[in-house]
Amino acid sequence: MNFRQITFFATLPMVALSFYLNGESLKAWEKPFPENMEDLLAIQERLRKILPEAKKAVVSIESGGGAGSGVIVSVEGIVLTAAHVIGKSGKRVKVRLPNGRRINAITLGGSEISDAGMAEITDEGDWPVAPMAERGSSKIGDWCFALGHPGGFDKERGIIVRLGRIIAKEDETIQTDSRLLGGDSGGPLFDFNGRIIGIHSRISKKDDQNFHAPIEAFHANWTSFREKELLTQNSLREGGFLGVGCKETEKGLTVTEIVEDSAAKKARLKEGDIIVKVNGNLIDTREELTIAIATTGSGKSVIIDYLRDEKEMTAKVKLGKRPGHEEAGEE
């Protein structure tokens, strides 16, 4: 295995070390920060242990002379990638396995809001699978590692590994210092339990400006992505408009702003209301709300269940048209 990207680690045997915090024994990668060389060696050894299995499901996605990355998450051949990698639904692409084998796939749905996208292998076979983390599994400070095919598939070089930590996580984005390069887009971000916690999205020249679509975006929109629904900025503008600004809080999706003369204002929604359901479907994230509203045409009505001062309330809302200029965070 090539560890040239992990320059601060020495190639030495593991030295096990754990300490007690609040009466609990923590492994080196669970501590707020490495305390000594032994901690660094333990982190290195943990990565060595889980890396071979994680790499098995990482693929390159090739289409129209360009290439991105992806990861297989089901035996049926569902591949998670970035929305800007698939481009549009129903497009035929090639997927390359780690051994270089090229197989056929078709793009499904996704969302340009989080940049989460999905494809499906159409050839028959037994595919390697990487596990998806549960919703809410990752947090700021967690160790993670990025895998991908920067510059496209290269069998001799293999999959590139970048170690880092989560430095920000909010709504539809995870930010890390796991360095990304062109061609990494769509590749997986793993935690130290060997689970996918994100998919590479925006790439910067700065070491700490690496952005990933969180795995929560896939959990929240799994059905719509499978059904080839692709939410683009164009379709967002053409869809219905509720007129609320929201923030994901511990209590739920909390309304922080009401647009004047909007459908939300006319339905008497207020700041502080917590949106629970749209048309009977649970809503946990801004992206879920955006998709639910944008895929319903203006002039049509939706049923919104919400909480106000812990009291359950329901409103039938006739959606309006999105203003000519889109306000950030408003659905």
C-alpha positions as CSV (number, residue, x, y, z in Angstrom):
1,M,0.0,0.0,0.0
2,N,1.2,3.5,-0.9
3,F,1.3,6.0,2.0
4,R,3.1,8.8,0.2
5,Q,0.1,11.0,0.7
6,I,0.3,10.5,4.5
7,T,3.7,12.2,5.0
8,F,3.6,12.6,8.7
9,F,3.3,9.0,9.5
10,A,6.3,6.7,10.0
11,T,6.1,3.1,8.8
12,L,6.5,1.4,12.2
13,P,4.7,-1.3,14.0
14,M,1.5,-0.4,15.9
15,V,1.8,0.8,19.5
16,A,-1.6,0.3,21.1
17,L,-2.7,3.2,23.3
18,S,-5.9,4.3,24.9
19,F,-6.8,6.5,27.7
20,Y,-9.8,7.2,29.9
21,L,-12.1,10.2,29.5
22,N,-15.2,10.4,31.7
23,G,-14.6,6.8,32.7
24,E,-14.5,5.5,29.1
25,S,-11.6,4.1,27.3
26,L,-11.0,5.9,24.0
27,K,-9.0,4.6,21.0
28,A,-6.5,7.0,19.5
29,W,-8.7,8.0,16.6
30,E,-11.6,8.8,19.0
31,K,-9.6,11.3,21.0
32,P,-10.0,15.1,20.4
33,F,-6.5,15.1,19.0
34,P,-3.4,12.7,18.9
35,E,-1.4,13.1,22.1
36,N,1.9,11.5,21.0
37,M,3.6,9.3,18.4
38,E,1.9,6.2,19.8
39,D,-1.5,7.8,18.9
40,L,-0.4,8.5,15.4
41,L,0.9,5.0,14.9
42,A,-2.4,3.6,16.2
43,I,-4.3,5.8,13.7
44,Q,-2.1,4.6,10.9
45,E,-2.6,1.0,11.8
46,R,-6.4,1.4,12.0
47,L,-6.3,2.9,8.5
48,R,-4.2,0.0,7.3
49,K,-6.7,-2.5,8.7
50,I,-9.9,-1.1,7.2
51,L,-8.5,0.2,3.9
52,P,-8.3,-3.0,1.8
53,E,-12.1,-3.7,2.3
54,A,-13.1,-0.1,1.6
55,K,-11.1,0.0,-1.7
56,K,-12.9,-3.0,-3.1
57,A,-16.1,-1.1,-3.9
58,V,-14.5,2.2,-5.2
59,V,-15.0,2.7,-9.0
60,S,-14.2,5.1,-11.8
61,I,-17.1,6.4,-13.8
62,E,-16.3,7.2,-17.4
63,S,-18.6,9.2,-19.8
64,G,-18.0,11.4,-22.8
65,G,-14.2,11.6,-22.5
66,G,-14.4,12.6,-18.8
67,A,-14.0,10.6,-15.6
68,G,-15.1,10.8,-12.0
69,S,-15.3,8.4,-9.1
70,G,-18.0,6.4,-7.3
71,V,-18.6,3.6,-4.8
72,I,-20.9,0.5,-5.0
73,V,-23.3,0.2,-2.0
74,S,-25.6,-2.7,-3.0
75,V,-25.2,-6.1,-4.5
76,E,-27.7,-5.0,-7.2
77,G,-25.1,-2.5,-8.4
78,I,-26.2,0.8,-7.0
79,V,-23.4,3.3,-7.2
80,L,-23.2,6.5,-5.2
81,T,-21.5,9.5,-6.9
82,A,-21.8,13.2,-7.4
83,A,-24.7,14.8,-9.3
84,H,-22.3,16.8,-11.5
85,V,-20.6,13.5,-12.4
86,I,-23.8,11.9,-13.7
87,G,-25.0,15.1,-15.4
88,K,-28.4,13.9,-16.2
89,S,-30.7,10.8,-15.7
90,G,-30.9,7.9,-18.0
91,K,-27.4,8.4,-19.5
92,R,-25.3,5.3,-20.3
93,V,-21.8,5.3,-18.7
94,K,-19.0,2.9,-18.1
95,V,-17.9,1.9,-14.6
96,R,-14.4,0.6,-13.9
97,L,-13.7,-1.8,-11.1
98,P,-10.4,-1.7,-9.1
99,N,-9.1,-4.6,-11.3
100,G,-9.7,-2.5,-14.5
101,R,-12.7,-4.4,-15.7
102,R,-15.1,-2.0,-17.5
103,I,-18.8,-2.6,-17.1
104,N,-22.0,-0.9,-18.1
105,A,-24.2,1.4,-16.0
106,I,-27.0,4.0,-16.3
107,T,-27.3,7.2,-14.4
108,L,-30.3,7.5,-12.1
109,G,-31.3,10.6,-10.1
110,G,-29.7,13.1,-7.7
111,S,-29.7,16.7,-6.5
112,E,-27.6,19.7,-7.4
113,I,-28.3,21.1,-3.9
114,S,-26.1,18.6,-2.1
115,D,-24.4,17.3,-5.3
116,A,-25.5,13.8,-4.4
117,G,-26.0,11.5,-7.5
118,M,-26.7,7.9,-8.2
119,A,-26.1,5.3,-11.0
120,E,-26.8,1.6,-11.4
121,I,-24.7,-1.1,-13.0
122,T,-26.7,-2.8,-15.7
123,D,-24.5,-5.8,-16.3
124,E,-25.0,-9.0,-14.3
125,G,-22.5,-9.9,-11.6
126,D,-21.6,-10.1,-8.0
127,W,-20.4,-6.7,-7.0
128,P,-18.2,-5.6,-4.0
129,V,-20.1,-3.4,-1.6
130,A,-19.1,-0.7,0.9
131,P,-21.5,0.0,3.9
132,M,-23.2,3.3,4.3
133,A,-23.1,5.0,7.7
134,E,-26.4,5.7,9.4
135,R,-27.7,9.2,9.5
136,G,-26.0,11.4,12.0
137,S,-23.0,9.1,12.4
138,S,-20.4,11.7,11.6
139,K,-19.4,14.9,13.4
140,I,-16.8,17.6,13.5
141,G,-13.4,16.3,14.6
142,D,-13.9,12.7,13.3
143,W,-11.0,11.1,11.5
144,C,-11.9,10.2,7.9
145,F,-10.2,9.2,4.6
146,A,-10.9,10.0,1.0
147,L,-10.6,7.5,-1.8
148,G,-10.9,8.1,-5.5
149,H,-9.4,8.1,-9.0
150,P,-7.9,11.6,-9.5
151,G,-7.0,12.1,-13.1
152,G,-9.0,9.0,-14.1
153,F,-8.5,5.3,-13.7
154,D,-4.8,4.1,-13.5
155,K,-4.4,0.4,-12.7
156,E,-0.7,0.7,-12.0
157,R,-1.1,3.6,-9.6
158,G,-4.3,2.3,-8.0
159,I,-6.8,4.1,-5.8
160,I,-5.4,7.2,-4.0
161,V,-5.8,7.6,-0.3
162,R,-6.0,10.9,1.6
163,L,-6.3,11.0,5.4
164,G,-8.0,13.9,7.3
165,R,-10.7,15.1,9.7
166,I,-14.1,16.6,9.5
167,I,-13.7,20.3,10.1
168,A,-17.3,21.5,9.4
169,K,-20.7,19.8,8.8
170,E,-23.9,21.8,8.1
171,D,-27.0,21.0,6.2
172,E,-26.1,19.6,2.8
173,T,-22.2,19.7,3.1
174,I,-19.3,18.1,4.9
175,Q,-16.0,20.0,4.9
176,T,-12.7,18.1,5.5
177,D,-9.0,18.5,5.2
178,S,-8.8,15.3,3.2
179,R,-7.2,16.7,0.1
180,L,-9.2,16.2,-3.2
181,L,-8.0,16.4,-6.8
182,G,-9.7,16.5,-10.2
183,G,-11.3,13.1,-10.9
184,D,-12.0,12.5,-7.2
185,S,-15.6,13.9,-7.6
186,G,-18.1,11.2,-6.7
187,G,-15.6,9.1,-4.7
188,P,-16.3,8.1,-1.1
189,L,-15.4,9.6,2.2
190,F,-15.0,6.9,4.9
191,D,-15.1,7.0,8.6
192,F,-12.8,4.9,10.8
193,N,-15.4,2.2,11.1
194,G,-15.1,1.6,7.3
195,R,-18.5,3.2,6.5
196,I,-19.3,5.8,3.8
197,I,-20.1,9.1,5.4
198,G,-19.9,11.3,2.3
199,I,-19.3,11.6,-1.5
200,H,-16.7,14.0,-2.9
201,S,-18.2,17.2,-4.4
202,R,-16.4,20.5,-4.6
203,I,-12.6,20.6,-5.0
204,S,-10.4,23.5,-4.1
205,K,-6.7,24.2,-4.3
206,K,-6.7,24.9,-0.5
207,D,-6.0,21.9,1.7
208,D,-8.9,22.7,4.1
209,Q,-11.5,23.5,1.4
210,N,-12.7,20.0,0.4
211,F,-16.4,19.5,0.3
212,H,-18.5,16.3,0.3
213,A,-22.2,15.5,0.0
214,P,-23.1,13.9,3.3
215,I,-24.5,10.3,3.3
216,E,-27.7,11.8,4.9
217,A,-28.5,13.3,1.5
218,F,-28.7,9.7,0.0
219,H,-30.7,8.3,3.0
220,A,-33.2,11.2,2.8
221,N,-33.8,11.0,-1.0
222,W,-33.1,7.3,-1.7
223,T,-36.5,6.6,-3.4
224,S,-36.5,9.7,-5.6
225,F,-32.9,9.1,-6.7
226,R,-33.7,5.5,-7.6
227,E,-36.7,6.7,-9.6
228,K,-34.3,8.9,-11.7
229,E,-35.5,12.2,-10.3
230,L,-32.7,14.8,-10.8
231,L,-33.2,18.1,-9.1
232,T,-31.3,20.8,-11.0
233,Q,-31.1,24.5,-10.5
234,N,-33.4,24.9,-13.6
235,S,-36.0,22.5,-12.3
236,L,-35.8,24.2,-8.9
237,R,-36.7,27.6,-10.5
238,E,-39.5,26.0,-12.4
239,G,-41.0,24.2,-9.4
240,G,-43.4,25.5,-6.7
241,F,-42.3,28.0,-4.1
242,L,-43.2,27.9,-0.4
243,G,-41.3,30.9,0.8
244,V,-39.5,29.8,4.0
245,G,-35.9,29.8,5.1
246,C,-35.1,26.8,7.3
247,K,-32.3,25.5,9.5
248,E,-31.7,21.9,10.6
249,T,-31.7,21.9,14.4
250,E,-31.8,19.3,17.2
251,K,-35.6,19.8,17.3
252,G,-36.0,19.4,13.6
253,L,-36.3,21.5,10.4
254,T,-37.0,24.9,12.0
255,V,-38.4,27.8,10.1
256,T,-36.1,30.8,10.4
257,E,-37.6,33.2,7.9
258,I,-40.9,33.8,6.1
259,V,-40.9,35.5,2.7
260,E,-43.4,38.4,2.4
261,D,-46.4,37.7,0.2
262,S,-45.4,34.0,-0.2
263,A,-47.4,30.8,0.1
264,A,-46.0,30.2,3.6
265,K,-47.1,33.7,4.7
266,K,-50.6,33.2,3.4
267,A,-50.8,29.9,5.2
268,R,-49.8,31.7,8.4
269,L,-46.6,29.7,9.0
270,K,-44.3,31.5,11.5
271,E,-40.6,31.6,12.4
272,G,-39.9,28.9,15.0
273,D,-42.4,26.4,13.4
274,I,-40.9,23.0,12.9
275,I,-41.8,21.3,9.6
276,V,-42.4,17.6,10.1
277,K,-44.1,16.3,7.0
278,V,-45.0,17.3,3.4
279,N,-47.9,15.3,1.9
280,G,-47.5,12.7,4.6
281,N,-43.7,12.2,4.0
282,L,-41.3,12.9,6.8
283,I,-39.0,15.9,6.3
284,D,-35.7,16.1,8.2
285,T,-33.5,18.2,6.0
286,R,-33.6,21.4,3.9
287,E,-32.9,19.3,0.8
288,E,-35.8,17.0,1.4
289,L,-38.1,20.0,1.8
290,T,-36.7,21.6,-1.4
291,I,-37.2,18.4,-3.4
292,A,-40.8,18.0,-2.1
293,I,-41.7,21.6,-2.9
294,A,-39.8,21.9,-6.2
295,T,-41.2,18.7,-7.6
296,T,-44.7,20.1,-7.0
297,G,-45.7,22.6,-9.6
298,S,-46.7,26.2,-8.7
299,G,-50.4,26.6,-8.2
300,K,-50.7,23.1,-6.7
301,S,-51.4,22.5,-3.0
302,V,-49.4,20.5,-0.4
303,I,-50.3,19.4,3.1
304,I,-47.7,20.5,5.6
305,D,-47.6,19.1,9.1
306,Y,-45.6,21.1,11.6
307,L,-45.1,21.8,15.3
308,R,-45.7,25.1,17.0
309,D,-44.9,25.3,20.7
310,E,-44.9,21.5,20.7
311,K,-48.5,21.5,19.4
312,E,-49.2,19.5,16.2
313,M,-50.7,21.6,13.4
314,T,-51.5,21.1,9.7
315,A,-51.8,23.6,6.8
316,K,-52.9,23.2,3.3
317,V,-50.7,25.4,1.2
318,K,-51.1,26.5,-2.4
319,L,-47.6,26.9,-3.7
320,G,-46.6,30.1,-5.6
321,K,-44.0,30.8,-8.3
322,R,-40.3,31.1,-7.4
323,P,-39.2,34.7,-7.6
324,G,-36.9,35.7,-10.5
325,H,-33.8,35.6,-8.2
326,E,-33.4,32.7,-5.8
327,E,-32.8,33.5,-2.2
328,A,-30.2,31.3,-0.4
329,G,-31.8,28.7,1.8
330,E,-35.4,29.6,0.8
331,E,-37.7,26.8,-0.5
